[in-house]
């Protein structure tokens, strides 16, 4: 079995791997938070129709994500299984982003078509980049704690990128002294595209150049797609992790989608950008501490603690109203303490359940697992943006006016109450997750025995012998 030193990753390589996450964050806050309001309030698309389009594109992802993962797992080139997708996909993704962020001055109907086409292309190419990119991570190191550090840095870059993307409209508006009217809003998104298109391509190519993939031997006939998915379903640690993460993510995406509406129409404040920055900065600042805690207590305990803190503070937001911006800021800060760990630690845990799959199947199938993980993330985002915006449309939301009491109560329920309940359910489910540091070591040792042609014991089912 390889020594711990063989699984160490230099800081420069960690940064090279993490760098694309910073740029890929542009398909986060801008797309889920700013783009919907831009297309409804400036471009003129009906809010309910936009919500339905966003929900439908996530159903499309349910096909493309596992397909890209499956194809990536079985790709064999001189450059590896993952890196060719980053190199080409980043260029196509940059083009789709430019298209989405720059709708032409045409009729509302045609702009609805433009939005639908561009958002479908954006998420297709995003999948073609992100699934191979995230699949590359578990291959870089097999060490339990080193993975926490690697994925902590990657998700730290993601949070920093999200912060940059979240603040970019306000920053660009200030730099270019843009007006708050429709032309100023269009100019903001034009310049965001100008900045992020080369950043997406440049960071992806840096990762491609710096990271070398492992040469993996094919020990057995690869599982076909459907057999492989069935085998994933028998990976109990992954099923527990996926369900808990998805339930939590559904709750977390509702506030991400609705924060601009909640702050403006419930708190009657114009400080939404500040609160977003506060949340992400807090998440970044406390993430190294969570990595340290994870090394001491294990990933599961750290993840549960982070969700408790994140949820406990945010539940109080339901009771706020006009004039409570200062109290809201305090609750955002406390909730943000756990935010970074709720992203990074599940990613590190996911790498461990992929190792368990290797023990059961004899294959490295990161792509298929990341594809399913990507579906979960996108499904959660779709529920957040699709359900949240659709319900607002149904209860009578009208842009740029004082909202009715019914709309304000709906915002409070969707923004604070539903997410808190989702996280409570996720915490209960996550308590059943079984892989600890010790068990992971046993899993890696059992994999080494199988690769050597010896009989191994399944650490999670000691009565099961694996040949």
N, C-alpha and C positions, 0 to 999 in steps of 0.2 A: 504494500500500500504506500502511496506517495506521502512524503513527509509534509508537515505544515508549511515548511519553507517553500516547497514547490508550488504551493497554492497562494503564496503571497503575490500581491499585485502592486507595482510601483505607483506612487502618487501621480506621476505624469500619465501613465496609462489609464489610471482611474479617471483623471480629468478628461483625457481624450475620449474615453467611453461615455462619460457623463455629458459632455458638451452638447451633443445634439438635443438632449432633453431641454436645454435652455431655449433653443430656437423652436422646438416642436410645441412649446407651451403657447405659441401663437394660436394653435388650434385648440385653445382652452377658453380663457376669459373673453378674448375678443369675439370668438365664435358663439359661445354659449351665453354671454352676458351682453356685450355691446352690439353684436350684429343683429340679434332679434329686435332690439329697440331701434337700431338704425333703419332696418328694413320696414318696421311697422310705422315709426313716427316720422321718418324722413323720406324713404322711398315710396311708402304708401301701400304696403302689402297688408292684407287683413290678418290680424293677430291669430285668429283661430286657424286660418289656412296655413300660416307659417308654422304653427304648432304641429299640424298634421303632417306637413312636409318633413319636419325634423324627426317626428316619430317614425315615418316611413323609411327614412334613410337609415335608421337604426335597424329596422327589419332587414334591409339590404345588407347591412354589416353582419347580420347573423349568418349570412352565406359566405361573404368574402373573408371574414376574419379567420375561421377555421380552415378555409380553402388555402389562403396565403400561408398559414402556418404549416399545413400539410405539405404544400409544394416546397416551402422553404426547407423543411426537414429533409426532403429527398433531392434537393438541388445538389449537384456535384460539379464544381468548377475549380479551376486552379486558384481562384481567389476565395474559396470557401462557400459555405451554404448561405450566409447572411449578408455579407458585405456587398455583393452585386446589387441587391435590392435597395440598400441605402444609397448607393452611388447614383443609380438611375431614378429611383423613386423620389429622391429629394428634388430633382429637377422638375419632375411632373407635378409634385406637390406645390412647389413654389409657383408654377404657372396657374394651378387651380386657385390658389390663394389670391393671386393678383386679380383673377376673374371675379371671385366672390366679393372682394373688397372694393371693386370699382364697377358698380352697376351703371349701365348707360341711362341717359335721360329719356326714357320711353314710357309707354303707358303702364299702368299698374298691373294689368294682365300679363303683358310681356315681361315685366320685371319679376313677376311671380314665376314665370317659366325660367327666366335667367337665374333666379335664386335657386330653384329646384335643380337645374342642371349643374350649376357651379358647386352647390353643396354636395351633390352626389359624387362629382369628380374629386372634390376636396377629400372626402372621407374614404373613397376608394384608394387614392394615392397615399393618404395618411396611413391606411392599413398596410399598404405595400412597403412603407418605411418602418412604421412603429413595431409591427409584429416581428420582423427579422431583427430589428434593433434591440428590442427587449429580450428576444430569444438568445441573442448573443451573450447577455449578461450572465446567466447561470453557467455557461460554458467557460467563462474566464477563470473562475475559481470554484473549487468544491468545498472550501473550508467554511464551516458554520458561521463563525464570527467575522471572517473576512468578507463574506457576502453581505453581512449587515453594514459594514463599512462601505463597500462598493455601492450597494443600492441606496444607502443613506446619502452618499455623495451625489449619485444620479438624481435621486428625488429631491435633494437639496437644490441642485441645478434646475430641476423642474419647477420648484417653488419660486426660486429666484427669477426664472424665466416668466413664470406666471405673474409675479410682481411687476416685472418690467413690462410685460404685455398689458397688464391691468392699468398701469400708470401711463402707458404710451399715448393714449388719446389726449389726456390732460397735458402731458409734457409737450407733445407736438402742437397742441393748440396754443400753449404759452410761447413756445419758440417762434412760431410763425404768426403770432397774434391773430389767430383765426377767429372769425365771428362764431356766435352760437347758433346761427341759422343753418339751413339745409346745405348751402354751399360750403360753409365751414366744416360741417360734419363730413361731407364727401371728401374734402381736402385731407382731413385727419386720416381717413382710411386709405387714401392714396399714398400718403407718406409712410404709413405703417407697412404697406406692401413693399414700398421701395426699400425700407430698412430690412425687413424680415426675409424677403426672397433670397438675397445673397447669403444671409446668415444661415438659413436652412441648408443651403447647398454647401457652404463652407464648413460648417461644423460636422455635417454628415461625412464629407470627404476626409476631414481630419481623422475622424473615427475609423473610416475605412483604411486609411494609410497607416495608422498607429497600432491597431489591434489585429493580432494574428489569431486565426481560429484554430482550434484543436483538430488534429487529424484523427477522425474516429473510424474504427474498424467496424465493418458490418458483421455482427456475430451470427445473425440469423435472418431469415426471410422477413422483410419489413411487414408490419401489419398494414392492411388496407385501411382506407379512411374510416369506414363504418365500424370495422372490428376495433380499430384504434380508439374511436370515440367510446365504444362500449367498454373498453379496458379502462379508459379514463374514469368512467362512471363507477368502476370498482375500486378506484383509488380513494378510500374513505377520507384520509387527511385532506386531499384536494377538494373533495365535495364539501366538507365542513368549511374549509377556508373560503371557497368560492361563494357559498351561500351567505356566510357571515359578511364577507366583503361586499357582496352585491346589495344586500339589504341595507348595510351602512351607507354605501355609495348612493343608493336611491335617495336616502335622506339628505346626504351632503350636497347633492346636485340641485335640490330644490332651492336652498339659499343662494347657491352660485348663480342660478338663473334669475332669481327674484329680488336680489339685493337692491338693484337700482330702483325697482318699483317700490319696495318696502321702505327704503330710506326716504324717498321723495314723497310718497303718498301716505305713509303711516307716521313716520317720525317728523315729516315735513321739514326735512333737512336737505341741504345740497352738498353733504360731505361724504357721499358714497365712495368716491375715489380714495379719500383719506382712510376710511374704515377698511377698505380692501387692502391698502398698503399696510395698515396696522396688523391685520390678520396674517398676511404672508410674511412680514418681517418677524413677527413673533414666532411663527412656525419655523423659520430659518434659524433664528437665534437659539431656540431650545432643541433643535434636532440633534446636535452633537451630544447633548445631555441624555437624550433618549437612546442613542447608540451605546453610550457608556452603561446606562441602566440595563439595556438588553444583554450586554455581555455579562452582567452580574446576575440578573434574574432569569434570563432566557427570553426569547422573542415573544412567546405567548403572553407572559405576565406583563411585559412592557406594552404590548399592543392593547391588552385589556385596560391597563391603567390609562393609556392615552385616550382611549374611547370614552372612559368614564369622565375624565377631565373635560374633553371636548364637548361632550353631551351635557354634563351637569351645568356648565356655565350657560350654554346656549338656550336651555329650556326657559330661562328667565326672560328671554327676548320676547316671548309671547305676550307678556303683560305690559309691554311698553307702548307709548303713544306719543303724540306731539309734545315736543319739549324735552324728551328723554334721551337726546343724542349723547349726552355725557355718560349716562348710565349704560347705554348701549355700547359705547366705546370701551368701558371697563369689561363688560361681558365678552366683547369681541376679543380683547386681549387675553383674558383667562381661557377662553375657548381655543385661541390660537396656540396656547402652550402645548396642547396635545395634537395639533393639526399635522405637523411634519411627520410624527411617528405613525399616524393613521395611514400615511402614504407609503413611507419607506419600509416599515417593518413587515407589512403583508407581502411586499415584493421579495424581501429576503426569505420569508417563510415559503413563498411559492417555489423558489429555487430548491428548497429542501424536499418538497413533495414531488418535484420532477425527478430528483434522485430516487425517491421511493418507487416511482414508475419505472425507472431504469432497472431497479432490482427485480420488479415483477415481470418486465417485458424483455429486458436485454437491449433496449433501444434508448438513444437519447432523442427525446421528442419534445424539445423545448418549444418548437414552432406550434405544435398542436395545442399545447397547454397555454401558451401566450395568446394564441388565437381565441381560445375560449375565455381567457381572462380579459382580452380586449372586448369581446362581446359583452361581458359583464359590465365593464366600465362604460361602454357606449350605451348599453341598455339603461343603465342607471342615469346617464346623462339625458337619454331620450325621454325617460319617464319624467325627469325633472323639468326639462324644457317643454316637452310635448304636453304632458298633463297639466303642468303649472300654467302655461300660457293659454291652453285651451280652456281650462276652468275659469281663468280670469276673463276671457272673451265671453264665456257663457253667462257670467254673473254681471256683465255690463261694463267692463273696463273700457274707458274712452281716453285716448292719448291726450296729454297736456291739459287736463282739466282737474278740478277737485273731484276725488272719487267718492262714491256713495259709501254709506256705512257698511253695506253688504260686501262691497269690493274690499274695503279696508280689513274687515274681519276675515275674509277669505285669504288675504295676503298674510295676515298674522298666523292663521292656521297652517297654511302651506309653507311659510317661511320658517317658522319656529317649532310648532307643535308636532307636525308630521315628521320632520327630521329627527327630533328628540326620541319619538316613539320608535322609529326605525333603528336608531342606534342602540336603544335598550334591547330590542329583539336580537340585533347582531351580537351584542355582548353575551347574551345567554347562549347563542349558538356557538360562538368562538370558544366558550369554556370547554367544549368537547374535543378541541384539537389535541392530538396525541403526541406529536413529535417534539422531543426535547433535544438538547445538545447531546446528551448521552445516547439517545436512541438514534440520532443522526449519525454519530460515529459508528454505531452498530450497522446501520444501513450501508454506509460506505465500505465497511469491512466485508459485509455480505456480498456487495457488488464485486469486490476484488476476488472473493472466493469463486463466484460464478464465472468470472472472466478467466480464472485459472482452471476451469473445468471441474471444480470441487462442489460438493453439496453445501448449500447455505441455509440458514434458518431465517425466516421472516421475523424481524424484531418486534413487529406489531402483532404477529400471530405465531408465537413460539412453536406451536404444534405443526406449522406448515413448513415442509422442507422444499427447497427450490434447487433444481438441478440445472 
